[in-house]
Amino acid sequence: MENLMKYIVFGIILLNILIGLTNIIVEFVKRLTWDKVNTNYVAAVVGIALTVAALFALAAVLGFAVLWYYILAAVLLGILVSYGAMVGYDKLWSQIKSIAKQTQNSVGEASGLTGGGKA
């Protein structure tokens, strides 16, 4: 359980670092192109590319093999990173909390724990 908490904290720190790097790179590209490129597209490409690159760097440091579903997970996390870079931390965390709450409510209703079903 203690190792799980370490991984969760490490993942949150890595997510914040990737969002910050994405913001910095997008801002640089935006100034370089004089706002001719849509920054949402740039944020999506940069977020996904940084996350996949971080996966390969982590695999090189820790010495594990990169499987296809690691890359898929990195792309999905890259979408989350780019979304966080586009809208900011506050909106991202509020969306994550609301999705978690909806999931918890739907699981509770499905198992009958919330008392929503007829007896």
N, CA, C and O atoms as CSV, one atom per row, in Angstrom:
chain,resi,resn,atom,element,x,y,z
A,1,MET,N,N,0.822,-1.191,0.000
A,1,MET,CA,C,0.000,0.000,0.000
A,1,MET,C,C,0.869,1.258,0.000
A,1,MET,O,O,0.529,2.264,-0.622
A,2,GLU,N,N,1.984,1.180,0.703
A,2,GLU,CA,C,2.878,2.335,0.755
A,2,GLU,C,C,3.499,2.602,-0.609
A,2,GLU,O,O,3.672,3.758,-0.996
A,3,ASN,N,N,3.838,1.535,-1.344
A,3,ASN,CA,C,4.382,1.706,-2.687
A,3,ASN,C,C,3.357,2.318,-3.628
A,3,ASN,O,O,3.705,3.126,-4.489
A,4,LEU,N,N,2.096,1.937,-3.469
A,4,LEU,CA,C,1.034,2.492,-4.295
A,4,LEU,C,C,0.924,3.994,-4.082
A,4,LEU,O,O,0.764,4.747,-5.043
A,5,MET,N,N,1.005,4.432,-2.846
A,5,MET,CA,C,0.936,5.859,-2.554
A,5,MET,C,C,2.130,6.609,-3.157
A,5,MET,O,O,1.986,7.731,-3.642
A,6,LYS,N,N,3.306,5.979,-3.122
A,6,LYS,CA,C,4.482,6.602,-3.743
A,6,LYS,C,C,4.260,6.784,-5.239
A,6,LYS,O,O,4.580,7.835,-5.792
A,7,TYR,N,N,3.710,5.759,-5.898
A,7,TYR,CA,C,3.463,5.839,-7.335
A,7,TYR,C,C,2.411,6.888,-7.667
A,7,TYR,O,O,2.532,7.590,-8.670
A,8,ILE,N,N,1.385,6.999,-6.839
A,8,ILE,CA,C,0.343,7.994,-7.070
A,8,ILE,C,C,0.915,9.400,-6.935
A,8,ILE,O,O,0.651,10.262,-7.773
A,9,VAL,N,N,1.694,9.634,-5.887
A,9,VAL,CA,C,2.310,10.949,-5.692
A,9,VAL,C,C,3.282,11.259,-6.833
A,9,VAL,O,O,3.298,12.376,-7.350
A,10,PHE,N,N,4.089,10.269,-7.225
A,10,PHE,CA,C,5.015,10.457,-8.331
A,10,PHE,C,C,4.256,10.770,-9.623
A,10,PHE,O,O,4.685,11.623,-10.401
A,11,GLY,N,N,3.145,10.095,-9.854
A,11,GLY,CA,C,2.339,10.342,-11.049
A,11,GLY,C,C,1.744,11.734,-11.069
A,11,GLY,O,O,1.714,12.377,-12.118
A,12,ILE,N,N,1.269,12.213,-9.923
A,12,ILE,CA,C,0.701,13.564,-9.852
A,12,ILE,C,C,1.782,14.611,-10.079
A,12,ILE,O,O,1.557,15.606,-10.769
A,13,ILE,N,N,2.956,14.387,-9.498
A,13,ILE,CA,C,4.066,15.317,-9.716
A,13,ILE,C,C,4.462,15.331,-11.186
A,13,ILE,O,O,4.668,16.397,-11.766
A,14,LEU,N,N,4.568,14.153,-11.788
A,14,LEU,CA,C,4.928,14.064,-13.199
A,14,LEU,C,C,3.875,14.728,-14.079
A,14,LEU,O,O,4.219,15.402,-15.050
A,15,LEU,N,N,2.605,14.548,-13.751
A,15,LEU,CA,C,1.523,15.178,-14.505
A,15,LEU,C,C,1.652,16.695,-14.449
A,15,LEU,O,O,1.501,17.366,-15.469
A,16,ASN,N,N,1.928,17.241,-13.272
A,16,ASN,CA,C,2.079,18.692,-13.144
A,16,ASN,C,C,3.300,19.204,-13.893
A,16,ASN,O,O,3.249,20.272,-14.504
A,17,ILE,N,N,4.390,18.457,-13.852
A,17,ILE,CA,C,5.586,18.864,-14.591
A,17,ILE,C,C,5.302,18.860,-16.095
A,17,ILE,O,O,5.696,19.787,-16.803
A,18,LEU,N,N,4.621,17.820,-16.585
A,18,LEU,CA,C,4.303,17.752,-18.009
A,18,LEU,C,C,3.373,18.885,-18.434
A,18,LEU,O,O,3.539,19.445,-19.518
A,19,ILE,N,N,2.400,19.228,-17.597
A,19,ILE,CA,C,1.497,20.344,-17.918
A,19,ILE,C,C,2.279,21.650,-17.953
A,19,ILE,O,O,2.076,22.474,-18.845
A,20,GLY,N,N,3.171,21.843,-16.988
A,20,GLY,CA,C,3.981,23.060,-16.972
A,20,GLY,C,C,4.887,23.163,-18.186
A,20,GLY,O,O,4.991,24.228,-18.795
A,21,LEU,N,N,5.544,22.065,-18.545
A,21,LEU,CA,C,6.402,22.067,-19.739
A,21,LEU,C,C,5.587,22.313,-21.006
A,21,LEU,O,O,6.031,23.025,-21.906
A,22,THR,N,N,4.406,21.730,-21.071
A,22,THR,CA,C,3.535,21.956,-22.227
A,22,THR,C,C,3.163,23.426,-22.335
A,22,THR,O,O,3.181,23.990,-23.429
A,23,ASN,N,N,2.824,24.054,-21.208
A,23,ASN,CA,C,2.496,25.482,-21.218
A,23,ASN,C,C,3.674,26.323,-21.708
A,23,ASN,O,O,3.494,27.243,-22.505
A,24,ILE,N,N,4.873,26.005,-21.232
A,24,ILE,CA,C,6.059,26.772,-21.623
A,24,ILE,C,C,6.337,26.619,-23.120
A,24,ILE,O,O,6.601,27.605,-23.807
A,25,ILE,N,N,6.279,25.394,-23.621
A,25,ILE,CA,C,6.567,25.152,-25.041
A,25,ILE,C,C,5.502,25.787,-25.934
A,25,ILE,O,O,5.827,26.361,-26.973
A,26,VAL,N,N,4.238,25.686,-25.536
A,26,VAL,CA,C,3.160,26.281,-26.330
A,26,VAL,C,C,3.301,27.803,-26.352
A,26,VAL,O,O,3.092,28.430,-27.390
A,27,GLU,N,N,3.647,28.385,-25.235
A,27,GLU,CA,C,3.841,29.837,-25.193
A,27,GLU,C,C,5.003,30.254,-26.101
A,27,GLU,O,O,4.923,31.273,-26.787
A,28,PHE,N,N,6.067,29.475,-26.100
A,28,PHE,CA,C,7.206,29.753,-26.975
A,28,PHE,C,C,6.806,29.650,-28.444
A,28,PHE,O,O,7.157,30.516,-29.246
A,29,VAL,N,N,6.078,28.601,-28.798
A,29,VAL,CA,C,5.641,28.417,-30.185
A,29,VAL,C,C,4.669,29.524,-30.581
A,29,VAL,O,O,4.698,30.004,-31.714
A,30,LYS,N,N,3.825,29.923,-29.664
A,30,LYS,CA,C,2.854,30.975,-29.956
A,30,LYS,C,C,3.569,32.293,-30.272
A,30,LYS,O,O,3.176,33.009,-31.193
A,31,ARG,N,N,4.605,32.606,-29.517
A,31,ARG,CA,C,5.360,33.840,-29.793
A,31,ARG,C,C,6.194,33.704,-31.063
A,31,ARG,O,O,6.433,34.684,-31.768
A,32,LEU,N,N,6.629,32.493,-31.345
A,32,LEU,CA,C,7.456,32.256,-32.522
A,32,LEU,C,C,6.640,32.366,-33.813
A,32,LEU,O,O,7.147,32.842,-34.829
A,33,THR,N,N,5.394,31.930,-33.776
A,33,THR,CA,C,4.553,31.920,-34.973
A,33,THR,C,C,3.623,33.124,-35.048
A,33,THR,O,O,2.808,33.208,-35.967
A,34,TRP,N,N,3.723,34.045,-34.120
A,34,TRP,CA,C,2.900,35.254,-34.093
A,34,TRP,C,C,1.409,34.941,-34.144
A,34,TRP,O,O,0.657,35.580,-34.881
A,35,ASP,N,N,0.997,33.974,-33.373
A,35,ASP,CA,C,-0.411,33.575,-33.242
A,35,ASP,C,C,-1.045,33.120,-34.555
A,35,ASP,O,O,-2.259,33.244,-34.718
A,36,LYS,N,N,-0.265,32.601,-35.485
A,36,LYS,CA,C,-0.812,32.086,-36.743
A,36,LYS,C,C,-1.281,30.646,-36.614
A,36,LYS,O,O,-2.043,30.166,-37.454
A,37,VAL,N,N,-0.840,29.954,-35.579
A,37,VAL,CA,C,-1.202,28.555,-35.367
A,37,VAL,C,C,-2.156,28.496,-34.177
A,37,VAL,O,O,-1.959,29.179,-33.172
A,38,ASN,N,N,-3.194,27.667,-34.307
A,38,ASN,CA,C,-4.141,27.493,-33.208
A,38,ASN,C,C,-3.422,26.841,-32.027
A,38,ASN,O,O,-2.874,25.746,-32.153
A,39,THR,N,N,-3.429,27.512,-30.897
A,39,THR,CA,C,-2.667,27.025,-29.745
A,39,THR,C,C,-3.251,25.748,-29.147
A,39,THR,O,O,-2.523,24.996,-28.499
A,40,ASN,N,N,-4.527,25.484,-29.344
A,40,ASN,CA,C,-5.101,24.236,-28.841
A,40,ASN,C,C,-4.508,23.025,-29.561
A,40,ASN,O,O,-4.240,21.996,-28.940
A,41,TYR,N,N,-4.306,23.153,-30.868
A,41,TYR,CA,C,-3.680,22.066,-31.615
A,41,TYR,C,C,-2.226,21.876,-31.189
A,41,TYR,O,O,-1.749,20.752,-31.033
A,42,VAL,N,N,-1.538,22.991,-31.005
A,42,VAL,CA,C,-0.147,22.917,-30.572
A,42,VAL,C,C,-0.062,22.271,-29.194
A,42,VAL,O,O,0.813,21.440,-28.950
A,43,ALA,N,N,-0.967,22.648,-28.294
A,43,ALA,CA,C,-0.974,22.070,-26.946
A,43,ALA,C,C,-1.249,20.572,-26.997
A,43,ALA,O,O,-0.649,19.812,-26.236
A,44,ALA,N,N,-2.143,20.134,-27.879
A,44,ALA,CA,C,-2.440,18.707,-27.988
A,44,ALA,C,C,-1.226,17.934,-28.491
A,44,ALA,O,O,-0.878,16.893,-27.934
A,45,VAL,N,N,-0.588,18.433,-29.527
A,45,VAL,CA,C,0.576,17.739,-30.087
A,45,VAL,C,C,1.727,17.723,-29.087
A,45,VAL,O,O,2.367,16.691,-28.886
A,46,VAL,N,N,1.989,18.866,-28.464
A,46,VAL,CA,C,3.098,18.953,-27.509
A,46,VAL,C,C,2.822,18.096,-26.279
A,46,VAL,O,O,3.722,17.415,-25.789
A,47,GLY,N,N,1.588,18.120,-25.772
A,47,GLY,CA,C,1.253,17.323,-24.597
A,47,GLY,C,C,1.411,15.832,-24.828
A,47,GLY,O,O,1.950,15.119,-23.981
A,48,ILE,N,N,0.944,15.363,-25.969
A,48,ILE,CA,C,1.065,13.940,-26.285
A,48,ILE,C,C,2.532,13.570,-26.533
A,48,ILE,O,O,3.003,12.534,-26.061
A,49,ALA,N,N,3.248,14.417,-27.271
A,49,ALA,CA,C,4.660,14.123,-27.564
A,49,ALA,C,C,5.497,14.108,-26.286
A,49,ALA,O,O,6.340,13.227,-26.111
A,50,LEU,N,N,5.275,15.067,-25.398
A,50,LEU,CA,C,6.035,15.094,-24.144
A,50,LEU,C,C,5.734,13.879,-23.270
A,50,LEU,O,O,6.637,13.324,-22.644
A,51,THR,N,N,4.478,13.472,-23.228
A,51,THR,CA,C,4.106,12.343,-22.383
A,51,THR,C,C,4.696,11.041,-22.918
A,51,THR,O,O,5.184,10.220,-22.141
A,52,VAL,N,N,4.658,10.845,-24.224
A,52,VAL,CA,C,5.257,9.642,-24.809
A,52,VAL,C,C,6.770,9.661,-24.609
A,52,VAL,O,O,7.374,8.629,-24.316
A,53,ALA,N,N,7.384,10.840,-24.770
A,53,ALA,CA,C,8.827,10.957,-24.539
A,53,ALA,C,C,9.170,10.667,-23.074
A,53,ALA,O,O,10.186,10.036,-22.786
A,54,ALA,N,N,8.329,11.124,-22.160
A,54,ALA,CA,C,8.556,10.841,-20.738
A,54,ALA,C,C,8.439,9.351,-20.452
A,54,ALA,O,O,9.164,8.824,-19.608
A,55,LEU,N,N,7.534,8.665,-21.146
A,55,LEU,CA,C,7.413,7.210,-20.980
A,55,LEU,C,C,8.703,6.520,-21.401
A,55,LEU,O,O,9.209,5.656,-20.684
A,56,PHE,N,N,9.241,6.897,-22.566
A,56,PHE,CA,C,10.469,6.260,-23.037
A,56,PHE,C,C,11.661,6.610,-22.150
A,56,PHE,O,O,12.539,5.775,-21.934
A,57,ALA,N,N,11.697,7.834,-21.636
A,57,ALA,CA,C,12.773,8.211,-20.722
A,57,ALA,C,C,12.677,7.424,-19.421
A,57,ALA,O,O,13.691,6.971,-18.890
A,58,LEU,N,N,11.469,7.263,-18.912
A,58,LEU,CA,C,11.266,6.483,-17.688
A,58,LEU,C,C,11.631,5.019,-17.914
A,58,LEU,O,O,12.213,4.380,-17.038
A,59,ALA,N,N,11.293,4.494,-19.072
A,59,ALA,CA,C,11.639,3.105,-19.395
A,59,ALA,C,C,13.151,2.935,-19.497
A,59,ALA,O,O,13.688,1.906,-19.088
A,60,ALA,N,N,13.835,3.934,-20.037
A,60,ALA,CA,C,15.292,3.847,-20.147
A,60,ALA,C,C,15.949,3.923,-18.776
A,60,ALA,O,O,16.929,3.225,-18.516
A,61,VAL,N,N,15.416,4.765,-17.901
A,61,VAL,CA,C,16.003,4.922,-16.566
A,61,VAL,C,C,15.720,3.704,-15.693
A,61,VAL,O,O,16.616,3.193,-15.022
A,62,LEU,N,N,14.476,3.244,-15.704
A,62,LEU,CA,C,14.095,2.124,-14.841
A,62,LEU,C,C,14.359,0.762,-15.471
A,62,LEU,O,O,14.340,-0.252,-14.775
A,63,GLY,N,N,14.603,0.725,-16.763
A,63,GLY,CA,C,14.964,-0.513,-17.431
A,63,GLY,C,C,13.833,-1.494,-17.647
A,63,GLY,O,O,14.020,-2.697,-17.466
A,64,PHE,N,N,12.662,-1.009,-18.029
A,64,PHE,CA,C,11.577,-1.930,-18.355
A,64,PHE,C,C,11.229,-1.804,-19.836
A,64,PHE,O,O,11.506,-0.787,-20.472
A,65,ALA,N,N,10.622,-2.849,-20.362
A,65,ALA,CA,C,10.243,-2.866,-21.774
A,65,ALA,C,C,8.958,-2.078,-21.978
A,65,ALA,O,O,8.028,-2.171,-21.177
A,66,VAL,N,N,8.912,-1.310,-23.042
A,66,VAL,CA,C,7.719,-0.531,-23.366
A,66,VAL,C,C,6.807,-1.393,-24.226
A,66,VAL,O,O,7.170,-1.783,-25.336
A,67,LEU,N,N,5.643,-1.680,-23.713
A,67,LEU,CA,C,4.649,-2.468,-24.439
A,67,LEU,C,C,3.665,-1.539,-25.128
A,67,LEU,O,O,3.615,-0.346,-24.828
A,68,TRP,N,N,2.888,-2.079,-26.045
A,68,TRP,CA,C,1.999,-1.247,-26.844
A,68,TRP,C,C,0.962,-0.529,-25.985
A,68,TRP,O,O,0.606,0.612,-26.281
A,69,TYR,N,N,0.478,-1.169,-24.938
A,69,TYR,CA,C,-0.542,-0.523,-24.128
A,69,TYR,C,C,0.055,0.548,-23.210
A,69,TYR,O,O,-0.686,1.396,-22.714
A,70,TYR,N,N,1.364,0.535,-22.971
A,70,TYR,CA,C,2.015,1.650,-22.277
A,70,TYR,C,C,1.969,2.899,-23.152
A,70,TYR,O,O,1.731,4.006,-22.669
A,71,ILE,N,N,2.199,2.700,-24.439
A,71,ILE,CA,C,2.159,3.828,-25.372
A,71,ILE,C,C,0.736,4.368,-25.478
A,71,ILE,O,O,0.529,5.581,-25.506
A,72,LEU,N,N,-0.239,3.472,-25.538
A,72,LEU,CA,C,-1.636,3.897,-25.572
A,72,LEU,C,C,-1.989,4.681,-24.314
A,72,LEU,O,O,-2.642,5.722,-24.395
A,73,ALA,N,N,-1.565,4.192,-23.159
A,73,ALA,CA,C,-1.820,4.906,-21.902
A,73,ALA,C,C,-1.116,6.258,-21.891
A,73,ALA,O,O,-1.659,7.234,-21.372
A,74,ALA,N,N,0.078,6.324,-22.453
A,74,ALA,CA,C,0.809,7.591,-22.509
A,74,ALA,C,C,0.097,8.592,-23.424
A,74,ALA,O,O,0.056,9.786,-23.124
A,75,VAL,N,N,-0.457,8.116,-24.527
A,75,VAL,CA,C,-1.208,9.007,-25.421
A,75,VAL,C,C,-2.457,9.530,-24.719
A,75,VAL,O,O,-2.776,10.715,-24.817
A,76,LEU,N,N,-3.162,8.651,-24.012
A,76,LEU,CA,C,-4.347,9.094,-23.266
A,76,LEU,C,C,-3.970,10.081,-22.170
A,76,LEU,O,O,-4.670,11.071,-21.958
A,77,LEU,N,N,-2.873,9.820,-21.476
A,77,LEU,CA,C,-2.396,10.758,-20.465
A,77,LEU,C,C,-1.947,12.058,-21.124
A,77,LEU,O,O,-2.110,13.133,-20.547
A,78,GLY,N,N,-1.385,11.970,-22.323
A,78,GLY,CA,C,-1.002,13.161,-23.068
A,78,GLY,C,C,-2.189,14.041,-23.409
A,78,GLY,O,O,-2.076,15.267,-23.417
A,79,ILE,N,N,-3.327,13.422,-23.691
A,79,ILE,CA,C,-4.548,14.182,-23.933
A,79,ILE,C,C,-4.960,14.904,-22.661
A,79,ILE,O,O,-5.390,16.056,-22.711
A,80,LEU,N,N,-4.834,14.237,-21.522
A,80,LEU,CA,C,-5.135,14.869,-20.238
A,80,LEU,C,C,-4.162,16.015,-19.960
A,80,LEU,O,O,-4.564,17.066,-19.461
A,81,VAL,N,N,-2.894,15.814,-20.280
A,81,VAL,CA,C,-1.884,16.871,-20.099
A,81,VAL,C,C,-2.214,18.065,-20.985
A,81,VAL,O,O,-2.159,19.207,-20.530
A,82,SER,N,N,-2.553,17.814,-22.239
A,82,SER,CA,C,-2.871,18.928,-23.132
A,82,SER,C,C,-4.150,19.638,-22.699
A,82,SER,O,O,-4.255,20.857,-22.829
A,83,TYR,N,N,-5.116,18.889,-22.186
A,83,TYR,CA,C,-6.339,19.509,-21.668
A,83,TYR,C,C,-6.009,20.381,-20.463
A,83,TYR,O,O,-6.525,21.491,-20.332
A,84,GLY,N,N,-5.149,19.877,-19.586
A,84,GLY,CA,C,-4.735,20.669,-18.431
A,84,GLY,C,C,-3.989,21.919,-18.839
A,84,GLY,O,O,-4.124,22.960,-18.196
A,85,ALA,N,N,-3.203,21.831,-19.900
A,85,ALA,CA,C,-2.470,23.002,-20.385
A,85,ALA,C,C,-3.410,24.008,-21.041
A,85,ALA,O,O,-3.177,25.215,-20.976
A,86,MET,N,N,-4.465,23.513,-21.671
A,86,MET,CA,C,-5.389,24.413,-22.355
A,86,MET,C,C,-6.289,25.173,-21.391
A,86,MET,O,O,-6.500,26.375,-21.552
A,87,VAL,N,N,-6.815,24.483,-20.398
A,87,VAL,CA,C,-7.817,25.119,-19.537
A,87,VAL,C,C,-7.291,25.471,-18.155
A,87,VAL,O,O,-7.928,26.250,-17.446
A,88,GLY,N,N,-6.176,24.935,-17.758
A,88,GLY,CA,C,-5.618,25.265,-16.451
A,88,GLY,C,C,-5.877,24.182,-15.425
A,88,GLY,O,O,-6.709,23.296,-15.617
A,89,TYR,N,N,-5.140,24.278,-14.331
A,89,TYR,CA,C,-5.187,23.256,-13.290
A,89,TYR,C,C,-6.543,23.194,-12.587
A,89,TYR,O,O,-7.061,22.106,-12.333
A,90,ASP,N,N,-7.116,24.348,-12.275
A,90,ASP,CA,C,-8.347,24.368,-11.484
A,90,ASP,C,C,-9.497,23.671,-12.193
A,90,ASP,O,O,-10.208,22.864,-11.594
A,91,LYS,N,N,-9.675,23.981,-13.461
A,91,LYS,CA,C,-10.757,23.350,-14.215
A,91,LYS,C,C,-10.490,21.864,-14.430
A,91,LYS,O,O,-11.418,21.056,-14.413
A,92,LEU,N,N,-9.225,21.503,-14.633
A,92,LEU,CA,C,-8.878,20.094,-14.822
A,92,LEU,C,C,-9.225,19.293,-13.574
A,92,LEU,O,O,-9.881,18.257,-13.674
A,93,TRP,N,N,-8.799,19.751,-12.407
A,93,TRP,CA,C,-9.068,19.002,-11.171
A,93,TRP,C,C,-10.562,18.975,-10.836
A,93,TRP,O,O,-11.056,17.984,-10.299
A,94,SER,N,N,-11.288,20.064,-11.152
A,94,SER,CA,C,-12.732,20.040,-10.906
A,94,SER,C,C,-13.416,19.032,-11.825
A,94,SER,O,O,-14.364,18.366,-11.408
A,95,GLN,N,N,-12.948,18.908,-13.079
A,95,GLN,CA,C,-13.512,17.906,-13.986
A,95,GLN,C,C,-13.211,16.488,-13.502
A,95,GLN,O,O,-14.080,15.617,-13.548
A,96,ILE,N,N,-11.980,16.257,-13.038
A,96,ILE,CA,C,-11.605,14.926,-12.537
A,96,ILE,C,C,-12.448,14.575,-11.318
A,96,ILE,O,O,-12.928,13.447,-11.200
A,97,LYS,N,N,-12.631,15.530,-10.412
A,97,LYS,CA,C,-13.436,15.271,-9.209
A,97,LYS,C,C,-14.894,14.981,-9.563
A,97,LYS,O,O,-15.507,14.089,-8.977
A,98,SER,N,N,-15.452,15.730,-10.518
A,98,SER,CA,C,-16.854,15.492,-10.872
A,98,SER,C,C,-17.032,14.149,-11.567
A,98,SER,O,O,-18.037,13.472,-11.353
A,99,ILE,N,N,-16.060,13.752,-12.403
A,99,ILE,CA,C,-16.139,12.441,-13.053
A,99,ILE,C,C,-16.021,11.330,-12.011
A,99,ILE,O,O,-16.742,10.335,-12.077
A,100,ALA,N,N,-15.117,11.499,-11.056
A,100,ALA,CA,C,-14.964,10.494,-10.003
A,100,ALA,C,C,-16.229,10.392,-9.164
A,100,ALA,O,O,-16.634,9.295,-8.779
A,101,LYS,N,N,-16.847,11.520,-8.882
A,101,LYS,CA,C,-18.083,11.511,-8.087
A,101,LYS,C,C,-19.224,10.845,-8.854
A,101,LYS,O,O,-19.998,10.081,-8.277
A,102,GLN,N,N,-19.329,11.132,-10.146
A,102,GLN,CA,C,-20.372,10.503,-10.960
A,102,GLN,C,C,-20.151,9.000,-11.059
A,102,GLN,O,O,-21.102,8.221,-11.004
A,103,THR,N,N,-18.895,8.599,-11.204
A,103,THR,CA,C,-18.580,7.177,-11.277
A,103,THR,C,C,-18.914,6.493,-9.970
A,103,THR,O,O,-19.476,5.398,-9.964
A,104,GLN,N,N,-18.574,7.130,-8.864
A,104,GLN,CA,C,-18.865,6.558,-7.554
A,104,GLN,C,C,-20.374,6.432,-7.346
A,104,GLN,O,O,-20.842,5.425,-6.814
A,105,ASN,N,N,-21.135,7.440,-7.757
A,105,ASN,CA,C,-22.588,7.379,-7.614
A,105,ASN,C,C,-23.189,6.289,-8.494
A,105,ASN,O,O,-24.088,5.570,-8.056
A,106,SER,N,N,-22.707,6.156,-9.727
A,106,SER,CA,C,-23.266,5.141,-10.607
A,106,SER,C,C,-22.904,3.734,-10.140
A,106,SER,O,O,-23.716,2.817,-10.266
A,107,VAL,N,N,-21.700,3.551,-9.605
A,107,VAL,CA,C,-21.318,2.239,-9.061
A,107,VAL,C,C,-22.148,1.927,-7.828
A,107,VAL,O,O,-22.586,0.793,-7.630
A,108,GLY,N,N,-22.361,2.943,-7.005
A,108,GLY,CA,C,-23.180,2.743,-5.810
A,108,GLY,C,C,-24.616,2.386,-6.154
A,108,GLY,O,O,-25.215,1.527,-5.508
A,109,GLU,N,N,-25.172,3.042,-7.170
A,109,GLU,CA,C,-26.542,2.730,-7.594
A,109,GLU,C,C,-26.640,1.345,-8.195
A,109,GLU,O,O,-27.627,0.642,-7.981
A,110,ALA,N,N,-25.628,0.947,-8.944
A,110,ALA,CA,C,-25.639,-0.363,-9.578
A,110,ALA,C,C,-25.552,-1.484,-8.538
A,110,ALA,O,O,-26.131,-2.555,-8.721
A,111,SER,N,N,-24.832,-1.231,-7.458
A,111,SER,CA,C,-24.709,-2.274,-6.448
A,111,SER,C,C,-25.782,-2.179,-5.384
A,111,SER,O,O,-25.873,-3.043,-4.513
A,112,GLY,N,N,-26.610,-1.117,-5.447
A,112,GLY,CA,C,-27.689,-1.000,-4.482
A,112,GLY,C,C,-27.260,-0.422,-3.147
A,112,GLY,O,O,-27.999,-0.526,-2.168
A,113,LEU,N,N,-26.101,0.175,-3.086
A,113,LEU,CA,C,-25.598,0.716,-1.829
A,113,LEU,C,C,-26.169,2.079,-1.487
A,113,LEU,O,O,-26.153,2.474,-0.322
A,114,THR,N,N,-26.674,2.810,-2.478
A,114,THR,CA,C,-27.160,4.155,-2.199
A,114,THR,C,C,-28.621,4.178,-1.780
A,114,THR,O,O,-29.129,5.222,-1.370
A,115,GLY,N,N,-29.291,3.066,-1.875
A,115,GLY,CA,C,-30.686,3.012,-1.474
A,115,GLY,C,C,-31.623,3.546,-2.529
A,115,GLY,O,O,-32.794,3.797,-2.246
A,116,GLY,N,N,-31.126,3.728,-3.753
A,116,GLY,CA,C,-31.945,4.281,-4.819
A,116,GLY,C,C,-32.892,3.258,-5.423
A,116,GLY,O,O,-33.850,3.643,-6.094
A,117,GLY,N,N,-32.665,1.984,-5.212
A,117,GLY,CA,C,-33.500,0.958,-5.799
A,117,GLY,C,C,-34.704,0.648,-4.945
A,117,GLY,O,O,-34.763,1.032,-3.777
A,118,LYS,N,N,-35.680,-0.057,-5.534
A,118,LYS,CA,C,-36.879,-0.430,-4.795
A,118,LYS,C,C,-36.615,-1.720,-4.038
A,118,LYS,O,O,-35.900,-2.603,-4.512
A,119,ALA,N,N,-37.200,-1.810,-2.862
A,119,ALA,CA,C,-37.012,-2.994,-2.043
A,119,ALA,C,C,-38.193,-3.908,-2.123
A,119,ALA,O,O,-38.201,-4.963,-1.489
